[in-house]
Amino acid sequence: AIFDHFNCKGPYHVGSGRTKRVLAQDFENSCESPAYEAIDGYVKLMLFVYVVGFPAAALVALGWNRRATHGLTRAELAEKDGALTALTRRYTPQFWWFEVINVATRLIYSGLGVFFFPEQSILRVTLSLVTVSANMLFCAKYRPVAKLSMDRATTAMNGICWGVVVMAILSWAEASEDVQVAYSSVVTLFFVVSCAVMYRIKRKEPEYALVALISARQPFDEDEFRAVDAHGTGSYLRDAVASAARDI
């Protein structure tokens, strides 16, 4: 909603040689009124705090932990990171910073482009397409996501985002209704197939197989448990152990 503040339309002629720019979400609100200008500085400040300030602060804190605690195991580093572990657990150690890139990609995709191109919708769509494409290419080459299922899920979601952006371009270019319906059907089918493939991959990962054995109170290999736990990207395995221990 904060991005809507910058999405103005116009100028429109309102008589006597005067023009007026209005909010796209509400044509009764002028982008040149004293009320709009009074809130403009506050909105820009909050946008900077949330879009730049918070991610930058998290990045600095995580980077400092890795410089000051070099040589710690993944579990020890996660304890040091505290709540910020949620930003790193999905990724391989060398790409601990990649969640910030994903956040930026999602912000641009969800409307940040209106801050840079408030009146050029095609440029906002182009920015989204370039950003999502760059994210896809980087993930395809370097594989920053640790777990196979999450890596495939990230690729699939980026593909869907890319498809939606192309759909917006078709709409902007006034493609025929048949073309738009056909393309949207392809994107929806891709989403359904991706979910099915992700579920199949997920079921084959050692972490989930171990959780199934623990939940069923079946014996499991201790060495495999230690290996998976040492390289795990979340608390799923330990949560299963804690849950089983409570039920005993």
N, C-alpha and C positions, 0 to 999 in steps of 0.2 A: 504493500500500500504506500510505502514511503516514496517509491519511484513515481507514483502517479502525480506527485507534486510537480515534477518537472515535465510532465506530458501535457503540453499546451498546444492548442490548435489556433490557427489564424495566421495573420490578422484578418478579421471580418469587418466589412464596412457597416457602420451603425448609424449613418446619416450625418449630414453637415460636414462631410469630408473627414470624419473621424473613423478610426479603426479600433478594433478591440481583439485581444487574444484571450482565450478562455481555456479552462481546464477541460481535457478530453473526457474526464469522468463526470463532470458537472458543468454544463455550459452557463449556468447562472453565476459561477465564480470566475471573476476576471483575474488573469495573470498579471495585471497591471494595477490592481487595487491596493490601497494601503494595508489591508488585512493580509493579502498575499505576501507583500514585501516584508511585513512584520514577522511573519512566520518563516520566511525563506532562509534567513541565517540559521535559525534553530534547526530546521530540517537538514541543511547542509552539514551542520556540526554533528548531528546524530548519525547522518549517513557516513561521515568520516570515521566516527567512533566505532560504529558497528562493522563497517566494510573494511576499514584499514586498521583502526586501533586495536580491536580485540584479536583479529588474526595475527597481527604483527607482534603483539605482546605474547601470545601463545607460542609463536615461532621462536622468539628470543628466549623464552623460558625453557623450551625444549632443547634448543641449541646449547644453552648454557649448561644444562644438565649433562649433555653428552660431552662437552669439553671438560667439565669439572669432575666427571665420574667415569673417565675413560677406562675400559676394561671390565665393567660390570656385566653380569649376565643379563639376559632379556628380562627375567623376573625381577632382578634387583633394580634394573633401570625403570621398569614399570612402577615399582614401589616408589622410586624417587620422583617420577613424573606425577604421581598421584592422580587427580581427576583428569589431567591432560593425557593420560594413557589412552583414553578413548579416541584421541586424534592420531595415534601412532600404531595401535595394535593390529590394524588391517594390513600394514605395509612391511616390507622387508627392511632390515636395519638401516641400509644406506639411503632409503627413501622415506625416512621418518617424517619429512616435511611435506609429503605429497598431499596430505589432506587439505593444506592451505590452498594448493593449486585447484583441488576439486571444489573447494568452497568458492573460489573466485570464478571457476567455470559455471557453477550453478547460479551464482549471483548474476553473471552476465546473461545467462540463459533465461533467468526469471525476470529480468527487467532493468538491470544496471545500465544497459546501453542507452536508456532514455535520458540518463544524466549527461552522456556525451553527445547524443544525437536526439535532442528533444522533439524535433519536427521531421526527421528523416527516417521513416519506418524501415525503408529498404536497407539503410546503413545499419540499423539495429539488428535486423535479421542477418545481414552479412557478417556482422561482428560475432553473433551467436554461432553462425555456421563455421567461421574460421576458428573460434575458440574450441568448440566441440571437436572439430576435425584434428586440431593440434593435440588435444587431450587423447584422442583415440590413437593417433600415430605414436605418441610418446609411450602410452601403455602397451601398444603392440610391440614396440622395439625393446623397452627396458623391463617390462613386467614388474612394476613397483608393488603390486598387490601380492601378498604372501601366499594366501590359500588359493588353490586352483579354482574352487567353486566361486569365490569372491572375485577372482580375476576374470572369469568368464562372465559373471554377473555384471561387473563394471563395463566390460566390453559390450555386452548386450544393451545395457542402459544407455551408454554413449551412442550406440547405433540407433536406438529408439529416439533419443534426443535429436540426433542428426536428421532422422526421418521426419520428425515433427517440424524442424526448421525448414526442411525442403517443402513440406506441406504448406507452411506459411508463405513461402516464395510462390508456390503454385496459386495460392489464394490471391496474393498481391498481384500476380501477373494475369489474374482473371482467367485462369484455365477453365475449361468446360466442367460442368457439374459431374459428368461421367468420369472424367479424369481424376477429379478430386476425390470422389467416392471410391474409385478403384484404388487410388494410392493410399487412402486412409485405411482401407480394408487390408492392404498388404502390410502396413505398419502394425495394425492390430494383430494380424496373424503372426507376424514376427515376434511380437511381445508374448503371445501365448506359447509359441514354440520355444522361445528363450526360457520361459519359466519352467517348462517341462524338462529341458536340457539341464538347467541349473539344479533342479531337484534330483535328477539322475546322477549328476556329478557329485553333488553333496552327499548322497547316500553311500558313495564309494570311498569317501575320505576316511582315513584311519581314526581321526578324532571322533567322528560320529559313530563309527563302528564300536569304538571303546565305550562311548556313552550308552549305546544300546546294551552292551554287555553289563555295564555297571548298573543300569536301571533295572535289568532283569536278574540282578544278583548272580551273574554267571562269572566264572573265573576268566581272567585276562592276563596277558603277558606283561609282567612288571617292567621289563626293559623297553617294550614298545610304549607303555604309558609314560615313562620318564622321557623318552625321546620326543613324543608328541607334545608333552607338557612343556619341554624346554624350548620347542620351536613354535608353540601355539601362538595364535594371534588374539586370543580372547580368554574369557573366564568360563567358557562353556563346559570344559572338561572338569574343572575344579568345582563348579556349581553342581554338576551331576554327582560328584563324590560327596559333597556336603549334603545334598538332598538324600542320597542313599544312607548316609550316616545318621541323619535325623530319623529315618524310618526304621532303623534297627532297634 
